Amino acid sequence: MNIELLLIMKNPIKFYSTNQNAELLSFREALLKGLAPDKGLYMPEWIPQVSAGEIRSFAEKPYYEIAYEVTRKFLAGEIPDDDLMWVVKDAYDYDVPLEPVFEKKYVMRLDCGPTASFKDFAARMMGRLMQYYIEQENRDLLILTATSGDTGSAIANAFYGLDNIKVVVLFPEKEVTPRQRKQMTTLGKNVRVISVTGKFDDCQVLVKEAFTDPGLSYLNLSSANSINIGRLVPQIVYYFYAFAKLRTGNDDDDVIFSVPSGNFGDMMGGMLAMRMGLPVKRFISAVNENDEFPVYLSGGEYKKTEPSKNCISSAMNVGHPSNLARLVALYGGIMDEKGNISRQADLKLMQKEIYSVSINDNQTRQTIKDAWQRYNLLLEPHGAVGWAGLQSFLKEEGDKYPPDQLYVSLETAHPAKFPEEINRILGIQPDLPPSLEGIEDKEEMFDHIENDYGRFKEYLVENYK
């Protein structure tokens, strides 16, 4: 056991709020609280390191063992090693394909989990950790989650059937696909789903308001959105996995990742991986027409997209990504929950490490078509935004890097979740993964409210005494 890990076990890492006005918490406390009382997001006070030797050893390990080694860096002293190993082995019992496309360009398919979305990676581990801790404390928990598509189904499935955890999922009524909706609304039991008149950002505001409402403190509220640090830590792992499996064995190897970005939780997982020692040369942050981040990156002025634009990459229809507060904090700045910057981040370093581009719907559709015709690569709208971002980067800056540079683009959802769009573009019906088989015939159960916090509070009080 290395010296750093021994130190963490004796003094576990504490987590601070990005708004800088809340007490430091342990991982367990931050996980169960979700949002800090000052409305900030929790970040590790310091970031543990993964050595080059450890990364080399990952090449021969299955995914769950890599997850154990990486997350243990944050959780040592918080959970016994044997229990953590059980958590990761139970959470990660599915494949993580790394699909070669051309030369050294790969697509990492994060769509093989139980809800066919990358959100499964965080939701399953987070759910097991939450259950582990609250069983020890003999308490109940009410999870509030806003979703723009895949988060809701991943969280609902991860927590479904648990006696001591109840879940409420809010989604924008017109901005999720039927299959995404049915993955949430056909469960029942301890899962309630609410359609909201408005956008994802509106759902997110309702959830955040409830967390800081003293009148609801009796509910023991927590979040499973990417605002929760418990979502972020598991998302670090697949960046290490991809590099370890694809590197040539040379210690000078590095990688460039292209990440389709909406609420920027996925992107933050990668940024933390880089800070932990993963040799990432550059990140490509590809967004849809909600372009507030590339605009900010280009000049340092942040302005929310209000209202958010409705694009076919619906899970990325976010006009004010919550995790930008974490990204700004990582570069030494302070951004509050409303997007106000009181201390500017190191923009030059951010520009050096991140390339960001906005991809519109026409480009997204063309990318799906080109990828299929040229490479037999089947992408859905979110993965297509990531792949289009990579193509844009190669065109603008590719000549700055060696011909054998390793690139990995993230595919974040299964194409079968978007059958209408795929059929319109390619004239084919994607094969259904096991998690979607038979879902069309299941009965839906969900409620509807207007975009009004008072009404949402009434709903919670009426249904959770």
Buried (B, 14 or more C-beta within 10 A) or exposed (E): EEEBBEBBBEEBBBBBBBBBEBEEBBBBBBBBBBBBEBBBBBBBEEBBEBEEEBBEBBBEBEBBBBBBBBBBBBBBBBBEEEEBBBBBBEBBEBEBEBBEBEEBBBBBBBBBBBBBBBBBBBBBBBBBBBBBBBEEEEEBBBBBBBBBBBBBBBBBBBBBEBEBBBBBBBBBBEBBBBBBBBBBBBBBEBBBBBBBEBBBBBBBBBBBBBBBBEEBEEBBBBBBBBBBBBBBBBBBBBBBBBBBBBBEEEEEBBBBBBBBBBBBBBBBBBBBBBBBBBBBBBBBBBBBBBBBBBBBBEEBEBEBBEBBBBBBBBBBBBBBBBBBBBBBBBBEBBBBBEBEBEEBBBBEEBEEBBBBBBBBBEBBBBBBBBBBEEBEBBBBBBBBBBBBBBBBBBEEEBEEBEEEBBBBBBBBBBBBBBBEBBEEBBEEEBEBBEBBEEBEEEEEEBBEBEBBBEEBBEBBEEEBE
